[in-house]
């Protein structure tokens, strides 16, 4: 899997995001492009903001037990997989705002670097190592950029 902490990979992802337009249509799924970008912002919101309430200890235990391995491994996501409620974007979003937010999150993550994330506590899964953080970030972005053909 590509390393999102590598500046070249981050730039490649940003170029793919910049290839999207407000009218880009998905190859699969229900989200429009602005909703997809907002959806891709959620993992970064969970790292950098308090917008999403943290799960209680029981829910976090269940997430670690049943969901974590799917999110942090290198196996690509299946098309039309179920998503957690916090990731569901049902309302309309502004394409440019969501695109710019996502690019800003990518740049911030790149600037902080992989060492910042090593053993950093995640919102839902406890402490993650660098590889797990990379897979969490990159796999999700790549899945949705492929969904929209970029």
C-alpha positions, -999 to 999 in steps of 0.1 A, spaced: 0 0 0 12 35 -8 24 56 21 3 87 27 31 101 48 54 102 17 52 137 2 51 123 -33 21 101 -24 3 130 -7 9 151 -38 -4 124 -60 -36 121 -39 -41 159 -40 -37 158 -78 -64 131 -79 -87 152 -57 -80 182 -80 -90 161 -110 -126 159 -96 -152 184 -106 -185 192 -90 -202 171 -116 -180 140 -115 -202 110 -111 -195 78 -92 -189 44 -108 -208 29 -78 -226 40 -46 -251 66 -37 -230 96 -27 -224 125 -50 -189 139 -53 -193 166 -26 -208 141 -2 -179 117 -9 -154 145 -1 -172 153 31 -172 115 39 -134 114 33 -130 143 57 -145 124 86 -114 104 96 -95 136 97 -122 154 117 -119 125 142 -82 132 145 -81 170 145 -115 181 160 -140 172 187 -169 172 162 -176 135 166 -183 121 201 -159 93 212 -175 59 216 -179 46 251 -156 19 264 -180 -10 254 -185 3 219 -148 10 215 -140 -26 226 -165 -39 200 -150 -17 173 -115 -29 181 -127 -65 181 -148 -65 150 -140 -34 128 -104 -24 134 -87 -51 114 -108 -43 83 -100 -6 85 -63 -9 92 -53 -39 71 -41 -36 34 -70 -54 19 -91 -30 -2 -126 -22 8 -154 -39 -11 -177 -17 -31 -209 -6 -14 -197 -17 20 -217 -6 51 -204 25 68 -205 37 104 -232 63 111 -206 91 116 -195 86 81 -229 88 64 -233 121 46 -270 124 36 -273 162 32 -260 183 3 -225 197 7 -205 224 -11 -179 207 -34 -152 234 -32 -155 237 6 -152 199 11 -124 196 -15 -104 224 1 -109 209 36 -97 175 25 -66 189 9 -59 210 40 -62 179 62 -38 160 39 -13 188 40 -16 190 78 -11 153 82 19 154 59 34 183 78 30 165 111 46 134 97 44 97 105 62 99 138 34 122 151 10 93 145 31 64 159 11 50 188 -13 79 187 -47 71 201 -74 68 174 -110 79 179 -123 44 178 -95 18 178 -71 27 205 -34 33 198 -23 26 162 11 22 147 23 41 116 13 14 92 -22 12 107 -26 50 105 -14 49 69 -37 22 59 -66 39 77 -60 71 58 -48 59 24 -70 29 18 -101 50 25 -91 79 3 -80 55 -25 -113 36 -23 -134 67 -28 -111 83 -54 -114 51 -75 -151 52 -69 -151 85 -87 -127 74 -114 -96 94 -104 
